[in-house]
Amino acid sequence: MRSLSILAVCLAAAALPVTAYAQTTGQTTTQNDAKTMWEKIKGSWTQSKGAVKEQWGKLTDDDLLAIEGRRDQLVGKIQTRYGISHEEAEAQVSGWETKRARDM
């Protein structure tokens, strides 16, 4: 009888990580998708610079060289050049990412 109790506890414990994993995979997948997309953008930065410059014309060639495909740098340069909040720059880049992901 005792071995059945131990077996039941082990089975219940084994099911917990699966449930927790299932609950977090949506967020992790979204984060992985964004990272994957930015790896593609960074890898093809020469081609991506044109799309960035088209979207944010105030960014200079020096800005684009400094950014080198790094999202955080892009957000910071947009914030500086356009005199907007960090949140607004993030929102603009997120919208651009969404459009770019559809085009890829």
HELIX and SHEET records of a PDB file:
HELIX    1   1 ARG A    2  GLY A   43  1                                  42    
HELIX    2   2 TRP A   45  GLN A   55  1                                  11    
HELIX    3   3 ASP A   61  ILE A   67  1                                   7    
HELIX    4   4 ARG A   71  TYR A   82  1                                  12    
HELIX    5   5 HIS A   86  ASP A  103  1                                  18    
END                                                                             
